[in-house]
Amino acid sequence: MQAKSYELNDYVEMKKPHACKTNRWQVTRVGMDIRIKCQGCGASVLMQRRDFDKRLKKVLKEENAAE
């Protein structure tokens, strides 16, 4: 399985939606842990990189691609 590439400020789709029924998240911290922010309700979630990679479905839009 090929690792999906994501960077800071990218928008991603997770396998399961958030409680607010939104499945669009923004990556706000990249490191040993990943912090993502729900684009529906603004909730922030911190998880280990290994767990994030398991739950990630696809990268929707790279924020840095416009530069």
C-alpha positions in Angstrom: 0.0 0.0 0.0 1.3 3.4 -1.0 1.4 6.1 1.6 -0.8 9.1 0.9 1.1 12.4 1.0 -0.3 15.3 3.0 1.1 18.5 4.3 0.1 21.4 6.6 -3.2 23.1 5.7 -4.3 20.3 3.3 -7.9 19.3 3.3 -8.5 15.5 3.8 -11.4 13.1 3.9 -11.5 10.5 6.6 -13.2 7.1 6.4 -15.9 7.9 8.9 -17.7 11.3 9.2 -17.6 13.5 12.3 -20.6 13.7 14.6 -21.7 16.8 12.8 -22.0 14.7 9.6 -19.1 16.5 7.9 -16.3 14.5 6.4 -13.9 17.4 5.4 -11.0 18.2 7.7 -8.0 20.5 7.5 -4.6 19.4 8.7 -3.4 22.0 11.2 -0.4 20.3 12.7 2.0 17.8 11.2 4.7 16.0 13.3 4.7 12.9 15.4 1.1 13.6 16.0 -1.4 15.0 13.5 -4.0 17.6 14.5 -7.0 18.0 12.2 -9.9 20.6 12.4 -13.4 19.8 11.3 -14.7 22.1 8.6 -18.3 21.7 9.7 -18.3 22.5 13.4 -14.7 23.6 14.1 -13.8 20.8 16.5 -10.1 19.9 16.7 -8.8 16.4 17.0 -5.2 15.3 17.9 -4.2 11.7 16.9 -1.0 9.7 16.4 0.3 9.6 12.8 -0.2 5.8 12.6 -3.9 6.1 13.5 -4.3 9.1 11.1 -2.8 7.1 8.2 -5.2 4.2 9.0 -8.3 6.5 9.1 -7.4 8.7 6.1 -9.4 8.0 3.0 -8.0 10.6 0.5 -6.4 14.1 0.3 -9.1 16.4 -1.2 -7.1 19.6 -1.9 -3.5 20.7 -1.4 -3.5 24.2 0.0 0.1 24.8 -1.3 -0.7 23.8 -4.9 -2.0 27.4 -5.7 1.4 28.9 -4.9 
